[in-house]
Amino acid sequence: MTLSSTACLKFPHHSVPVWIAPSEASDLTQWMRLSLGRLKAAGLKVCAGIGPPERWAVDGPSIALLVNQIAEALLMYDSKESGSAEALLMYAPKSGAEKRKAYFREYIADRHVCELFGSGFLPDPCFSPPLTMTGVRFGPCKLEGNERDALQMPLSEVCGDIFHPNTWARLREEMQSRGIPAMDFMYMRPVAGWNQLLSGSVEHTADALGYIIANVIQILHPEGGKFAFELMLDVSEDVNQNPAMVHLVSTINRLSTYELHLFNDYTEGLPFLQLWGVLAPKEQGICF
């Protein structure tokens, strides 16, 4: 939900050099190492430890905005890639946040779900909860006693820096201990701090997404598992045409059984570009 799982990371604020196409990776593991290596070379600091309990401005059980934006990513993909008239109707702005929230609630029902950059709070009310819900963030969310008591499901937080391999190892251990064979749906919506972390660079964003997605693919269910995200970027270009993003999409598509679909748009009145993405199995739309 927030950048809480990467709170100790920061790039020095300097101009981004002209992007040069990196060496082609032979598999996802190599791609993961190359992406992280480029981020570290650019100044990324990775923390080995776990952060203290924390609470951000848009953090906590109230996640209406998060649900709305993740549902928007799913609906955008389904309407544009699968030609679903129902999804296209729901994606229309006048459909309202409540319909999107209902779509999200139905989508996570009876699935193993994981939120990156967040604790895995459920939308309220959630009539058909997921089989399991797991959150991955730098430090545990700081909750008041009455908030914790009101949760529909106990929080299952895996804490650590999302750019450190140990965090992903802890997530796999958590899945094994709870009998989760694979994640059916994963999502993330870092807020605001993504630009501070990545210096507003599309190139750094591409490498960060490359590292995260390479890890996500390893724990997604091979049949129908999906990963959706929304980012807010301080840029003024069509991200889909950026060479680093084009290379990211082609590499993920080449090295895996998944396809990465990106959509970007400016919203009137907002000073940033919204980038939505859905990682889905090849030749498969979003279906319940």
QUIKA-V866065 format. One record per pair of residues at least 6 apart in sequence whose C-alpha atoms are under 8 Angstrom apart, sorted by the first residue. I is the first residue (numbers start at 1). J is the second residue. D is the distance in Angstrom with one decimal. If there is no record, write none. Layout:
i->I j->J d->D
i->I j->J d->D
This chain:
i->1 j->58 d->7.7
i->1 j->59 d->6.6
i->1 j->66 d->6.7
i->1 j->115 d->7.7
i->1 j->116 d->7.2
i->1 j->117 d->5.1
i->1 j->118 d->4.4
i->1 j->119 d->7.6
i->1 j->188 d->6.3
i->1 j->189 d->5.0
i->1 j->190 d->5.3
i->1 j->191 d->6.7
i->2 j->56 d->7.1
i->2 j->58 d->7.3
i->2 j->59 d->6.6
i->2 j->117 d->5.3
i->2 j->118 d->6.1
i->2 j->189 d->6.7
i->2 j->190 d->4.5
i->2 j->191 d->5.0
i->2 j->192 d->7.9
i->2 j->193 d->7.6
i->3 j->117 d->5.6
i->3 j->118 d->8.0
i->3 j->137 d->7.8
i->3 j->190 d->5.2
i->3 j->191 d->6.4
i->3 j->192 d->8.0
i->3 j->193 d->5.9
i->3 j->194 d->6.8
i->4 j->54 d->7.7
i->4 j->56 d->7.7
i->4 j->117 d->5.9
i->4 j->118 d->7.1
i->4 j->137 d->5.5
i->4 j->138 d->5.2
i->4 j->139 d->6.7
i->5 j->116 d->7.8
i->5 j->117 d->5.1
i->5 j->118 d->7.3
i->5 j->136 d->6.7
i->5 j->137 d->3.5
i->5 j->138 d->3.3
i->5 j->139 d->6.6
i->5 j->159 d->7.2
i->5 j->160 d->6.2
i->5 j->161 d->5.3
i->5 j->162 d->5.9
i->6 j->117 d->7.7
i->6 j->137 d->7.3
i->6 j->138 d->5.7
i->6 j->160 d->7.9
i->6 j->161 d->5.2
i->6 j->162 d->6.1
i->6 j->163 d->7.5
i->7 j->138 d->6.5
i->7 j->161 d->7.9
i->8 j->45 d->7.4
i->8 j->46 d->7.3
i->8 j->47 d->6.6
i->8 j->161 d->7.9
i->9 j->44 d->6.3
i->9 j->45 d->5.2
i->9 j->46 d->6.0
i->9 j->47 d->7.4
i->9 j->197 d->6.3
i->10 j->43 d->7.5
i->10 j->44 d->5.8
i->10 j->45 d->6.3
i->10 j->196 d->7.1
i->10 j->197 d->4.8
i->10 j->198 d->7.2
i->11 j->42 d->7.0
i->11 j->43 d->5.2
i->11 j->44 d->5.3
i->11 j->45 d->7.5
i->11 j->196 d->7.6
i->11 j->197 d->5.8
i->11 j->198 d->6.0
i->11 j->199 d->6.3
i->12 j->43 d->6.3
i->12 j->199 d->7.5
i->13 j->199 d->5.8
i->14 j->199 d->7.7
i->16 j->201 d->6.9
i->19 j->203 d->7.1
i->19 j->243 d->7.6
i->19 j->244 d->7.1
i->21 j->243 d->8.0
i->21 j->244 d->7.4
i->21 j->247 d->7.7
i->25 j->31 d->5.2
i->25 j->34 d->7.9
i->25 j->251 d->7.9
i->26 j->255 d->7.5
i->27 j->255 d->5.8
i->28 j->214 d->5.8
i->28 j->252 d->7.9
i->28 j->255 d->6.2
i->28 j->256 d->7.5
i->29 j->214 d->7.3
i->31 j->210 d->7.5
i->31 j->211 d->7.5
i->31 j->214 d->7.4
i->32 j->210 d->6.7
i->32 j->211 d->4.8
i->32 j->214 d->5.9
i->32 j->215 d->7.5
i->33 j->211 d->7.6
i->35 j->207 d->4.9
i->35 j->208 d->6.9
i->35 j->210 d->6.2
i->35 j->211 d->5.6
i->36 j->163 d->7.6
i->36 j->207 d->7.1
i->36 j->208 d->7.3
i->36 j->211 d->6.2
i->38 j->207 d->7.3
i->39 j->204 d->6.7
i->39 j->207 d->6.7
i->39 j->208 d->7.3
i->46 j->161 d->6.9
i->46 j->163 d->6.4
i->46 j->164 d->6.4
i->47 j->160 d->7.8
i->47 j->161 d->5.9
i->47 j->164 d->6.9
i->48 j->160 d->7.4
i->48 j->161 d->6.9
i->48 j->164 d->6.5
i->48 j->166 d->7.5
i->49 j->160 d->6.3
i->49 j->161 d->7.4
i->50 j->138 d->5.9
i->50 j->139 d->5.8
i->50 j->159 d->5.9
i->50 j->160 d->4.7
i->50 j->161 d->7.1
i->51 j->138 d->5.2
i->51 j->139 d->4.0
i->51 j->140 d->7.5
i->51 j->159 d->7.4
i->51 j->160 d->6.8
i->52 j->138 d->8.0
i->52 j->139 d->5.0
i->52 j->140 d->6.8
i->53 j->139 d->5.3
i->53 j->140 d->4.7
i->53 j->141 d->5.5
i->53 j->142 d->5.1
i->54 j->139 d->6.5
i->54 j->140 d->6.5
i->54 j->141 d->5.3
i->54 j->142 d->4.9
i->55 j->141 d->5.7
i->55 j->142 d->5.3
i->55 j->143 d->7.7
i->59 j->118 d->7.8
i->59 j->141 d->7.9
i->60 j->119 d->7.9
i->60 j->121 d->7.4
i->60 j->141 d->7.0
i->60 j->143 d->7.3
i->61 j->121 d->5.6
i->61 j->122 d->7.4
i->61 j->123 d->7.9
i->61 j->147 d->7.5
i->61 j->151 d->7.8
i->62 j->123 d->7.7
i->63 j->121 d->7.4
i->63 j->122 d->7.9
i->63 j->123 d->6.6
i->64 j->101 d->7.5
i->64 j->123 d->7.1
i->66 j->189 d->6.6
i->67 j->100 d->7.5
i->67 j->101 d->6.0
i->67 j->104 d->6.5
i->67 j->123 d->7.2
i->68 j->97 d->5.9
i->68 j->100 d->5.7
i->68 j->101 d->6.0
i->68 j->104 d->7.9
i->69 j->189 d->8.0
i->69 j->230 d->6.7
i->70 j->104 d->7.7
i->70 j->187 d->7.2
i->70 j->188 d->7.8
i->70 j->189 d->7.5
i->70 j->228 d->6.5
i->70 j->229 d->6.2
i->70 j->230 d->6.6
i->71 j->100 d->5.7
i->71 j->101 d->7.1
i->71 j->103 d->6.7
i->71 j->104 d->5.5
i->72 j->91 d->6.4
i->72 j->100 d->7.1
i->73 j->228 d->6.5
i->73 j->229 d->6.8
i->73 j->230 d->7.0
i->73 j->276 d->5.4
i->73 j->277 d->6.3
i->73 j->278 d->6.7
i->74 j->228 d->6.8
i->74 j->278 d->6.8
i->74 j->286 d->7.3
i->75 j->87 d->5.3
i->75 j->88 d->6.9
i->75 j->90 d->7.2
i->75 j->91 d->5.7
i->76 j->87 d->7.5
i->76 j->88 d->7.3
i->76 j->91 d->6.4
i->76 j->263 d->8.0
i->77 j->261 d->7.4
i->77 j->278 d->6.8
i->77 j->285 d->7.9
i->77 j->286 d->7.8
i->78 j->84 d->6.1
i->78 j->87 d->6.2
i->78 j->88 d->7.7
i->78 j->285 d->6.1
i->78 j->286 d->5.7
i->79 j->85 d->6.6
i->79 j->86 d->7.8
i->79 j->87 d->5.2
i->79 j->88 d->4.7
i->79 j->91 d->7.7
i->80 j->88 d->7.7
i->81 j->285 d->6.9
i->82 j->285 d->5.5
i->82 j->286 d->7.7
i->89 j->95 d->7.1
i->90 j->96 d->8.0
i->90 j->99 d->7.0
i->90 j->100 d->7.0
i->91 j->100 d->7.9
i->101 j->123 d->7.5
i->105 j->123 d->6.9
i->105 j->126 d->6.2
i->105 j->127 d->7.7
i->105 j->128 d->7.3
i->105 j->129 d->7.6
i->106 j->128 d->7.2
i->107 j->288 d->6.5
i->108 j->129 d->7.0
i->108 j->130 d->5.4
i->108 j->185 d->7.3
i->109 j->128 d->5.2
i->109 j->129 d->5.1
i->109 j->130 d->4.4
i->109 j->131 d->7.2
i->110 j->128 d->7.1
i->110 j->129 d->6.4
i->110 j->130 d->4.4
i->110 j->131 d->4.8
i->111 j->130 d->4.9
i->111 j->131 d->5.0
i->111 j->132 d->6.8
i->111 j->183 d->7.8
i->111 j->184 d->5.8
i->111 j->185 d->7.2
i->112 j->130 d->6.2
i->112 j->131 d->5.3
i->112 j->132 d->4.9
i->112 j->133 d->6.3
i->112 j->180 d->7.1
i->112 j->182 d->7.3
i->112 j->183 d->5.1
i->112 j->184 d->5.2
i->112 j->185 d->6.6
i->113 j->130 d->6.7
i->113 j->131 d->7.7
i->113 j->132 d->6.1
i->113 j->133 d->4.9
i->113 j->134 d->6.4
i->113 j->183 d->5.9
i->113 j->184 d->6.0
i->113 j->185 d->4.9
i->113 j->186 d->5.7
i->114 j->120 d->6.6
i->114 j->133 d->5.7
i->114 j->134 d->4.6
i->114 j->135 d->5.7
i->114 j->136 d->7.6
i->114 j->183 d->6.9
i->114 j->185 d->6.5
i->114 j->186 d->4.7
i->114 j->187 d->6.6
i->115 j->133 d->7.8
i->115 j->134 d->6.3
i->115 j->135 d->4.8
i->115 j->136 d->6.3
i->115 j->186 d->5.7
i->115 j->187 d->5.1
i->115 j->188 d->5.7
i->116 j->135 d->6.0
i->116 j->136 d->4.9
i->116 j->137 d->6.6
i->116 j->186 d->7.4
i->116 j->187 d->6.2
i->116 j->188 d->4.9
i->116 j->189 d->7.8
i->117 j->135 d->7.4
i->117 j->136 d->5.7
i->117 j->137 d->4.9
i->117 j->138 d->7.7
i->117 j->162 d->8.0
i->117 j->188 d->6.1
i->117 j->189 d->7.1
i->117 j->190 d->6.2
i->118 j->135 d->5.4
i->118 j->136 d->5.8
i->118 j->137 d->5.4
i->118 j->188 d->7.5
i->119 j->134 d->6.9
i->119 j->135 d->4.0
i->119 j->136 d->6.2
i->119 j->137 d->6.7
i->119 j->140 d->7.5
i->119 j->141 d->6.7
i->119 j->155 d->6.8
i->119 j->156 d->7.3
i->119 j->157 d->5.7
i->120 j->133 d->5.9
i->120 j->134 d->5.5
i->120 j->135 d->4.4
i->120 j->136 d->7.9
i->120 j->155 d->7.0
i->120 j->156 d->7.6
i->120 j->157 d->7.6
i->121 j->151 d->7.9
i->121 j->155 d->7.4
i->122 j->129 d->7.8
i->122 j->152 d->7.2
i->122 j->153 d->7.7
i->126 j->152 d->8.0
i->132 j->180 d->8.0
i->133 j->155 d->7.7
i->133 j->156 d->6.9
i->134 j->155 d->7.3
i->134 j->156 d->5.1
i->134 j->157 d->5.9
i->134 j->158 d->7.4
i->135 j->155 d->7.6
i->135 j->156 d->6.2
i->135 j->157 d->4.6
i->135 j->158 d->6.0
i->136 j->157 d->5.7
i->136 j->158 d->4.8
i->136 j->159 d->5.8
i->136 j->160 d->7.4
i->136 j->162 d->7.6
i->136 j->171 d->7.8
i->137 j->157 d->7.2
i->137 j->158 d->6.5
i->137 j->159 d->5.1
i->137 j->160 d->6.0
i->137 j->161 d->7.0
i->137 j->162 d->7.1
i->138 j->159 d->5.0
i->138 j->160 d->4.3
i->138 j->161 d->5.2
i->138 j->162 d->7.2
i->139 j->159 d->5.3
i->139 j->160 d->6.6
i->140 j->157 d->6.7
i->140 j->159 d->6.5
i->148 j->154 d->7.9
i->158 j->167 d->7.4
i->158 j->170 d->6.8
i->158 j->171 d->6.1
i->158 j->174 d->7.6
i->159 j->167 d->6.9
i->160 j->166 d->7.7
i->160 j->167 d->5.2
i->161 j->167 d->6.2
i->162 j->168 d->7.2
i->162 j->212 d->7.8
i->163 j->211 d->7.7
i->163 j->212 d->7.6
i->168 j->215 d->7.3
i->172 j->219 d->7.6
i->175 j->181 d->7.0
i->175 j->182 d->7.6
i->181 j->221 d->7.9
i->182 j->219 d->5.4
i->182 j->220 d->5.4
i->182 j->221 d->4.9
i->183 j->219 d->6.0
i->183 j->220 d->4.7
i->183 j->221 d->5.5
i->183 j->225 d->6.6
i->184 j->220 d->6.1
i->184 j->221 d->5.4
i->184 j->224 d->6.9
i->184 j->225 d->4.5
i->184 j->226 d->6.4
i->185 j->220 d->7.3
i->185 j->225 d->5.6
i->185 j->226 d->5.0
i->185 j->227 d->5.8
i->185 j->228 d->8.0
i->186 j->216 d->7.9
i->186 j->220 d->7.9
i->186 j->226 d->6.3
i->186 j->227 d->4.6
i->186 j->228 d->6.5
i->187 j->227 d->5.3
i->187 j->228 d->4.7
i->187 j->229 d->5.4
i->188 j->228 d->6.7
i->188 j->229 d->4.9
i->188 j->230 d->6.8
i->189 j->229 d->5.6
i->189 j->230 d->5.1
i->189 j->231 d->6.1
i->190 j->230 d->7.5
i->190 j->231 d->6.4
i->191 j->231 d->7.3
i->191 j->232 d->7.2
i->192 j->232 d->6.9
i->194 j->200 d->7.7
i->194 j->231 d->7.6
i->194 j->232 d->7.5
i->194 j->233 d->7.6
i->195 j->201 d->7.5
i->195 j->232 d->7.6
i->195 j->233 d->6.2
i->195 j->234 d->6.5
i->198 j->204 d->5.8
i->198 j->205 d->6.5
i->200 j->233 d->6.2
i->200 j->234 d->5.4
i->200 j->235 d->6.7
i->201 j->235 d->7.7
i->202 j->233 d->7.8
i->202 j->235 d->7.7
i->202 j->239 d->7.3
i->202 j->242 d->7.6
i->202 j->244 d->7.4
i->202 j->245 d->7.6
i->203 j->244 d->5.5
i->203 j->245 d->7.3
i->206 j->244 d->6.1
i->206 j->245 d->5.6
i->206 j->248 d->6.3
i->207 j->248 d->7.7
i->210 j->248 d->6.4
i->210 j->252 d->7.9
i->214 j->252 d->7.9
i->216 j->227 d->7.7
i->220 j->226 d->7.0
i->222 j->281 d->7.6
i->223 j->281 d->7.2
i->224 j->280 d->7.2
i->224 j->281 d->6.2
i->224 j->284 d->7.8
i->225 j->280 d->6.8
i->225 j->281 d->7.1
i->226 j->278 d->7.0
i->226 j->279 d->5.6
i->226 j->280 d->4.9
i->226 j->281 d->7.3
i->227 j->278 d->5.7
i->227 j->279 d->5.0
i->227 j->280 d->6.9
i->228 j->276 d->7.6
i->228 j->277 d->5.6
i->228 j->278 d->4.4
i->228 j->279 d->6.4
i->229 j->276 d->5.7
i->229 j->277 d->5.3
i->229 j->278 d->6.6
i->230 j->274 d->6.9
i->230 j->275 d->5.5
i->230 j->276 d->4.4
i->230 j->277 d->6.4
i->231 j->274 d->5.8
i->231 j->275 d->5.1
i->231 j->276 d->6.5
i->232 j->272 d->6.0
i->232 j->273 d->5.6
i->232 j->274 d->4.7
i->232 j->275 d->6.2
i->233 j->272 d->5.5
i->233 j->273 d->5.1
i->233 j->274 d->6.4
i->233 j->275 d->7.2
i->234 j->271 d->7.3
i->234 j->272 d->4.9
i->234 j->273 d->6.3
i->235 j->272 d->6.6
i->235 j->273 d->6.4
i->236 j->272 d->7.8
i->236 j->273 d->7.2
i->238 j->264 d->7.1
i->239 j->245 d->6.8
i->239 j->264 d->6.8
i->239 j->275 d->7.8
i->240 j->246 d->6.6
i->240 j->262 d->6.7
i->240 j->263 d->7.2
i->240 j->264 d->7.3
i->249 j->259 d->7.5
i->249 j->260 d->5.7
i->249 j->261 d->7.6
i->252 j->258 d->7.1
i->252 j->259 d->6.7
i->252 j->260 d->6.8
i->253 j->259 d->5.0
i->253 j->260 d->6.7
i->257 j->281 d->6.0
i->257 j->282 d->6.1
i->258 j->279 d->6.4
i->258 j->280 d->5.4
i->258 j->281 d->4.2
i->258 j->282 d->5.1
i->259 j->279 d->5.7
i->259 j->280 d->5.6
i->259 j->281 d->6.1
i->259 j->282 d->5.4
i->260 j->277 d->7.0
i->260 j->278 d->5.9
i->260 j->279 d->4.5
i->260 j->280 d->6.7
i->261 j->277 d->5.5
i->261 j->278 d->5.3
i->261 j->279 d->6.3
i->262 j->275 d->7.0
i->262 j->276 d->5.8
i->262 j->277 d->4.5
i->262 j->278 d->6.7
i->263 j->275 d->5.8
i->263 j->276 d->5.1
i->263 j->277 d->6.3
i->264 j->273 d->6.8
i->264 j->274 d->5.5
i->264 j->275 d->4.4
i->264 j->276 d->6.1
i->265 j->273 d->5.9
i->265 j->274 d->5.5
i->265 j->275 d->6.8
i->266 j->272 d->6.8
i->266 j->273 d->4.9
i->266 j->274 d->6.1
i->267 j->273 d->7.3
i->267 j->274 d->7.6
